[in-house]
Amino acid sequence: MRRDNHLVRNDPSSQEWVLGDFSTDPERSARISAREPASPLPHRRTSHSSTFSFAAALAFLFHLAVILILWQQLSFTTPATETVAFPVTEVELAPRLALPPTISQPAQTAPAELQDFQGAALARTEALEQTLTQAITQRSLTETTRQQQLASLTEAQTTLQGQVTSLAEEKAELSTRLESERQRAEALAQHVHEMQLAREQELQGIKGTYEHLVTALQSEISQKEIALHQAKEQLTVTILDRVLFPSGQATLSPEGEHVLEKVGGILTKVAGQRIMIEGHTDNVPIGPVLKARFPSNWELSSARAAEVVKYLISHVQLSPQQLSAVGRAESLPVASNATEEGRKLNRRIEIIVLPKEQQPQKRS
């Protein structure tokens, strides 16, 4: 670079611009020449060179403007015929910078580093893409699972709602049945209460009938021709056959009609209750004289029971619906048929007043 009497020196080891004549100031010139080189730039920081170039350009423009101003002033004050010697200065456009060691290295090392950097970047990119793909897949699976769970919950909710509706209907039905059963229980309780009252009245009626029969048949009872037996609501009047019928006959005797009038008159007070007439015999077979009319004791016992029923209907005015006749023959003895006394007790007519719960149901 050219140097005149006045010049600007650019020291390559410093980052300072110097304007002026170094020959007139030897100390400054020596100081600038002896200045240590600037510290190297950081590795791979190219922005410093750009900064220094921009600063050098600004410095150059500034010095150029100063020179132009001085030149114009000298031109106006100096005659045209005189030649004025104006010192020429030299300006360096870029500071002298010490390059870092990495810049002075061969250029082929940069592609290797770039390749390593590119490879690392690509590997990291692939890892990130793989991670993103896995995250998207996991999210899709999670969303699918959530949708399935939501569908299951919706189905379960629908099922539960159906069950709740069914339970509500069952509850309503059970409430209706419970109310019906409660009413039925109340009706049954009322019916039981009424039956208890009716039984008590019936029992009182049976007791009264029994007492009336005892009073009316006192003489026959004392002679052991008639016996009375009461078991709760059931009353049994036992009359020996000789009181009612002649031996081997099924027609009532006058004495028998008189006894039946007494008994029937008292039985009219138990109206509404069923009265059963049973005929009984001993085990002696029917004799040859009566065998043509009564082949066995069954026919004889049935005929005598029917005769009593007909008399109570026709003469005592008992209801036919209350009365029934049954022949038992020798099937239900009350004493031993081995003796005459026992056989006499077995030949009998029983008038049985049955309790109301044993009454037969009326046919519709």
Secondary structure, 3 states (H helix, E strand, C coil): CCCCCCEEEECCCCCCEEEECCCCCHHHHHHHHHCCCCCCCCCCCCHHHHHHHHHHHHHHHHHHHHHHHHHHHHHHHCCCCCCCCCCCCCCCCCCCCCCCCCCCCCCCHHHHHHHHHHHHHHHHHHHHHHHHHHHHHHHHHHHHHHHHHHHHHHHHHHHHHHHHHHHHHHHHHHHHHHHHHHHHHHHHHHHHHHHHHHHHHHHHHHHHHHHHHHHHCHHHHHCCCEEEEEECCEEEEEEEHHHHCCCCCCCCCHHHHHHHHHHHHHHHHHCCCCEEEEEECCCCCCCCCCCCCCCCHHHHHHHHHHHHHHHHHHHCCCCCCCEEEEEEECCCCCCCCCCHHHHHHHCEEEEEECCHHHCCCCCC
